[in-house]
Amino acid sequence: MFKYLIFVLFLPFAGFGQTSSGMVWTELGVKGSVTKKIDWAADVTTRFGNLGVNTFFPQVSVKYKLTKWFRPSLEYRAIFNHLSNGNYNFSNRLNINGEFKKGVSDFDFGLRLRYQYSFGTLFSGGTYDPEFDQAIRIKPSVTYDIKKSLFSPTASAEFFYDPAYGQYGRQFTKIRTFIGVKLDWKKPFDISVGYMFDGKINLPKPSNRHILSVSFAYKLGEGKD
């Protein structure tokens, strides 16, 4: 566990030689349950950067509780990405996820496998972007539950792999790390705040992003403490 956290903390320093920029990501959403095994969610994510609103996307998802440790899900996302020439690149994206979870003592370990598929793209720049094009994503995570505390520290590292054949395909193209806290404030709310480091690798002109991430979701059908 200690070695994993050290790796996540110091990985960003490996990219200091690349072009860096700062961003703020916000996510507002609502979630609920259809049955005991089927959950749904709807949210809107806005990413602020040097172009103002760099990216904006609403998303809906359905998750099925197959077992205590495995939950597959399907997500649809409509993406509006602000290009440097002033145009907005619109695309649709489907995410097919497999989520594994295991609790050990006060730790919650997770692993999310995702296949993302984009279609219906307008004003494409013609270059591969792991954020908006086809990718396989692997995201291990760990959360520590501090007893009698509002805060639960959490860390994750996500690896983007381009499965397509091509000049830069069949390799990892991005690593995204996150360190933050989940707030156990009141029962209907899911709140998290943290720092994210987003770095492209194995691509021409790789770039880094330092991101402040804030997420807020309201759970329907749950009362307050």
KAGIKA-V360204 format. One record per residue. N is the residue number from 1. PSI is psi in whole degrees, -180 to 180 (999 if undefined). OMEGA is omega in degrees with one decimal (NA if undefined). D_CENTER is the distance of its C-alpha to the mean C-alpha in whole Angstrom. Layout:
# KAGIKA-V360204
n=N psi=PSI omega=OMEGA d_center=D_CENTER
n=N psi=PSI omega=OMEGA d_center=D_CENTER
This chain:
# KAGIKA-V360204
n=1 psi=-47 omega=-178.5 d_center=22
n=2 psi=-43 omega=180.0 d_center=23
n=3 psi=-38 omega=179.6 d_center=23
n=4 psi=-45 omega=-178.9 d_center=19
n=5 psi=-38 omega=177.9 d_center=18
n=6 psi=-40 omega=178.6 d_center=21
n=7 psi=-46 omega=-178.8 d_center=19
n=8 psi=-38 omega=-177.2 d_center=15
n=9 psi=-39 omega=-171.7 d_center=17
n=10 psi=-4 omega=178.4 d_center=20
n=11 psi=-39 omega=-179.5 d_center=17
n=12 psi=-29 omega=-177.2 d_center=17
n=13 psi=-15 omega=179.9 d_center=21
n=14 psi=-16 omega=-175.4 d_center=21
n=15 psi=19 omega=-176.7 d_center=20
n=16 psi=-21 omega=-179.2 d_center=22
n=17 psi=-5 omega=-177.0 d_center=24
n=18 psi=169 omega=176.2 d_center=22
n=19 psi=132 omega=-176.7 d_center=22
n=20 psi=153 omega=175.4 d_center=19
n=21 psi=162 omega=-179.8 d_center=18
n=22 psi=147 omega=-179.6 d_center=17
n=23 psi=162 omega=171.6 d_center=14
n=24 psi=125 omega=178.4 d_center=14
n=25 psi=131 omega=176.3 d_center=11
n=26 psi=144 omega=178.8 d_center=12
n=27 psi=125 omega=176.9 d_center=11
n=28 psi=130 omega=-175.8 d_center=14
n=29 psi=174 omega=176.2 d_center=14
n=30 psi=145 omega=-178.7 d_center=17
n=31 psi=162 omega=-179.8 d_center=17
n=32 psi=-171 omega=-177.7 d_center=20
n=33 psi=139 omega=172.2 d_center=22
n=34 psi=-47 omega=173.2 d_center=24
n=35 psi=-175 omega=178.2 d_center=26
n=36 psi=-23 omega=-176.5 d_center=25
n=37 psi=-15 omega=-175.9 d_center=23
n=38 psi=121 omega=176.4 d_center=21
n=39 psi=153 omega=176.1 d_center=18
n=40 psi=159 omega=178.2 d_center=17
n=41 psi=149 omega=174.7 d_center=15
n=42 psi=134 omega=-178.8 d_center=15
n=43 psi=166 omega=176.9 d_center=13
n=44 psi=127 omega=178.9 d_center=13
n=45 psi=132 omega=177.8 d_center=11
n=46 psi=130 omega=-178.5 d_center=13
n=47 psi=115 omega=-177.4 d_center=12
n=48 psi=135 omega=179.1 d_center=16
n=49 psi=-147 omega=-176.0 d_center=17
n=50 psi=-16 omega=178.0 d_center=20
n=51 psi=16 omega=-173.7 d_center=21
n=52 psi=-113 omega=172.3 d_center=20
n=53 psi=100 omega=-178.8 d_center=18
n=54 psi=-43 omega=-178.2 d_center=16
n=55 psi=141 omega=179.9 d_center=14
n=56 psi=129 omega=177.2 d_center=14
n=57 psi=129 omega=167.4 d_center=13
n=58 psi=153 omega=-176.0 d_center=14
n=59 psi=144 omega=172.7 d_center=12
n=60 psi=148 omega=-177.5 d_center=14
n=61 psi=156 omega=174.8 d_center=14
n=62 psi=132 omega=-178.3 d_center=16
n=63 psi=138 omega=-179.2 d_center=16
n=64 psi=128 omega=179.6 d_center=19
n=65 psi=87 omega=-177.6 d_center=20
n=66 psi=-46 omega=174.1 d_center=22
n=67 psi=180 omega=177.4 d_center=23
n=68 psi=-27 omega=-172.8 d_center=22
n=69 psi=-5 omega=-178.1 d_center=20
n=70 psi=127 omega=-179.1 d_center=18
n=71 psi=104 omega=174.0 d_center=17
n=72 psi=154 omega=178.9 d_center=16
n=73 psi=161 omega=178.2 d_center=14
n=74 psi=133 omega=-178.5 d_center=14
n=75 psi=143 omega=170.3 d_center=12
n=76 psi=136 omega=-177.4 d_center=14
n=77 psi=131 omega=173.1 d_center=13
n=78 psi=116 omega=-169.8 d_center=15
n=79 psi=129 omega=172.8 d_center=14
n=80 psi=109 omega=-175.6 d_center=17
n=81 psi=122 omega=-176.7 d_center=16
n=82 psi=118 omega=-179.8 d_center=19
n=83 psi=160 omega=-177.5 d_center=21
n=84 psi=-22 omega=179.2 d_center=23
n=85 psi=4 omega=177.7 d_center=26
n=86 psi=-19 omega=178.5 d_center=26
n=87 psi=158 omega=171.9 d_center=25
n=88 psi=125 omega=176.2 d_center=21
n=89 psi=115 omega=179.5 d_center=20
n=90 psi=137 omega=175.5 d_center=19
n=91 psi=157 omega=172.8 d_center=18
n=92 psi=150 omega=178.4 d_center=17
n=93 psi=138 omega=172.3 d_center=14
n=94 psi=134 omega=174.5 d_center=14
n=95 psi=124 omega=174.3 d_center=11
n=96 psi=117 omega=-171.1 d_center=13
n=97 psi=147 omega=167.1 d_center=12
n=98 psi=117 omega=-173.1 d_center=14
n=99 psi=124 omega=-180.0 d_center=13
n=100 psi=137 omega=-179.5 d_center=15
n=101 psi=145 omega=178.0 d_center=16
n=102 psi=127 omega=177.4 d_center=19
n=103 psi=131 omega=177.2 d_center=21
n=104 psi=111 omega=-176.1 d_center=24
n=105 psi=-123 omega=-179.8 d_center=26
n=106 psi=10 omega=-179.4 d_center=23
n=107 psi=143 omega=171.2 d_center=20
n=108 psi=117 omega=178.8 d_center=18
n=109 psi=140 omega=-179.0 d_center=16
n=110 psi=156 omega=173.9 d_center=13
n=111 psi=121 omega=177.6 d_center=12
n=112 psi=126 omega=173.5 d_center=10
n=113 psi=130 omega=-176.2 d_center=12
n=114 psi=136 omega=167.8 d_center=10
n=115 psi=122 omega=179.5 d_center=13
n=116 psi=137 omega=-178.0 d_center=12
n=117 psi=121 omega=-180.0 d_center=15
n=118 psi=146 omega=178.6 d_center=16
n=119 psi=164 omega=178.7 d_center=19
n=120 psi=36 omega=-176.6 d_center=22
n=121 psi=137 omega=174.8 d_center=21
n=122 psi=149 omega=176.8 d_center=23
n=123 psi=43 omega=-179.7 d_center=24
n=124 psi=139 omega=179.6 d_center=22
n=125 psi=-10 omega=177.5 d_center=23
n=126 psi=-4 omega=178.1 d_center=24
n=127 psi=150 omega=-177.8 d_center=22
n=128 psi=135 omega=175.1 d_center=19
n=129 psi=116 omega=-176.8 d_center=15
n=130 psi=-19 omega=179.7 d_center=13
n=131 psi=-32 omega=-170.4 d_center=10
n=132 psi=-10 omega=-179.1 d_center=13
n=133 psi=-172 omega=-179.5 d_center=15
n=134 psi=137 omega=179.5 d_center=15
n=135 psi=153 omega=168.0 d_center=13
n=136 psi=129 omega=-174.3 d_center=13
n=137 psi=136 omega=-178.8 d_center=10
n=138 psi=121 omega=-172.3 d_center=11
n=139 psi=95 omega=169.4 d_center=9
n=140 psi=149 omega=-178.5 d_center=12
n=141 psi=160 omega=176.1 d_center=11
n=142 psi=139 omega=177.8 d_center=14
n=143 psi=137 omega=179.4 d_center=15
n=144 psi=126 omega=-179.2 d_center=19
n=145 psi=107 omega=177.9 d_center=21
n=146 psi=119 omega=-177.3 d_center=24
n=147 psi=139 omega=179.3 d_center=26
n=148 psi=36 omega=178.0 d_center=28
n=149 psi=150 omega=175.9 d_center=25
n=150 psi=-16 omega=-171.1 d_center=23
n=151 psi=136 omega=174.2 d_center=20
n=152 psi=104 omega=179.2 d_center=18
n=153 psi=143 omega=-179.8 d_center=17
n=154 psi=149 omega=179.0 d_center=13
n=155 psi=148 omega=178.4 d_center=12
n=156 psi=161 omega=174.1 d_center=10
n=157 psi=124 omega=-177.2 d_center=10
n=158 psi=133 omega=-176.8 d_center=8
n=159 psi=126 omega=-178.5 d_center=11
n=160 psi=129 omega=-179.2 d_center=11
n=161 psi=129 omega=177.6 d_center=15
n=162 psi=111 omega=-176.5 d_center=17
n=163 psi=-6 omega=-174.0 d_center=19
n=164 psi=153 omega=172.5 d_center=21
n=165 psi=140 omega=-179.5 d_center=25
n=166 psi=-177 omega=-175.8 d_center=26
n=167 psi=-39 omega=-177.0 d_center=26
n=168 psi=12 omega=-179.0 d_center=23
n=169 psi=176 omega=179.7 d_center=22
n=170 psi=42 omega=178.0 d_center=22
n=171 psi=166 omega=175.7 d_center=20
n=172 psi=137 omega=-174.4 d_center=16
n=173 psi=-9 omega=-179.5 d_center=15
n=174 psi=147 omega=171.2 d_center=13
n=175 psi=129 omega=-179.7 d_center=11
n=176 psi=120 omega=179.3 d_center=9
n=177 psi=152 omega=-177.8 d_center=10
n=178 psi=136 omega=173.0 d_center=9
n=179 psi=127 omega=-178.3 d_center=12
n=180 psi=-161 omega=179.7 d_center=13
n=181 psi=145 omega=168.3 d_center=15
n=182 psi=137 omega=-177.1 d_center=15
n=183 psi=118 omega=175.2 d_center=18
n=184 psi=70 omega=-171.7 d_center=20
n=185 psi=-69 omega=176.5 d_center=22
n=186 psi=151 omega=-168.6 d_center=23
n=187 psi=-40 omega=-177.2 d_center=23
n=188 psi=-8 omega=-171.5 d_center=22
n=189 psi=140 omega=168.7 d_center=19
n=190 psi=116 omega=-176.6 d_center=15
n=191 psi=135 omega=174.5 d_center=15
n=192 psi=147 omega=179.2 d_center=12
n=193 psi=140 omega=178.8 d_center=13
n=194 psi=179 omega=178.3 d_center=12
n=195 psi=137 omega=180.0 d_center=12
n=196 psi=136 omega=173.9 d_center=10
n=197 psi=124 omega=-173.4 d_center=12
n=198 psi=113 omega=-175.7 d_center=11
n=199 psi=130 omega=175.4 d_center=14
n=200 psi=147 omega=177.9 d_center=15
n=201 psi=158 omega=176.0 d_center=18
n=202 psi=26 omega=177.6 d_center=21
n=203 psi=156 omega=176.7 d_center=21
n=204 psi=140 omega=179.1 d_center=23
n=205 psi=60 omega=-179.8 d_center=23
n=206 psi=149 omega=-177.1 d_center=20
n=207 psi=157 omega=178.7 d_center=18
n=208 psi=152 omega=173.6 d_center=16
n=209 psi=132 omega=173.7 d_center=14
n=210 psi=121 omega=-166.0 d_center=14
n=211 psi=132 omega=166.9 d_center=12
n=212 psi=120 omega=-175.6 d_center=13
n=213 psi=130 omega=178.2 d_center=10
n=214 psi=125 omega=-177.3 d_center=12
n=215 psi=136 omega=-179.9 d_center=11
n=216 psi=125 omega=178.9 d_center=14
n=217 psi=144 omega=179.0 d_center=15
n=218 psi=128 omega=-179.9 d_center=18
n=219 psi=117 omega=177.5 d_center=19
n=220 psi=145 omega=174.8 d_center=22
n=221 psi=10 omega=177.6 d_center=25
n=222 psi=134 omega=179.9 d_center=25
n=223 psi=165 omega=178.5 d_center=28
n=224 psi=156 omega=177.6 d_center=27
n=225 psi=999 omega=NA d_center=29
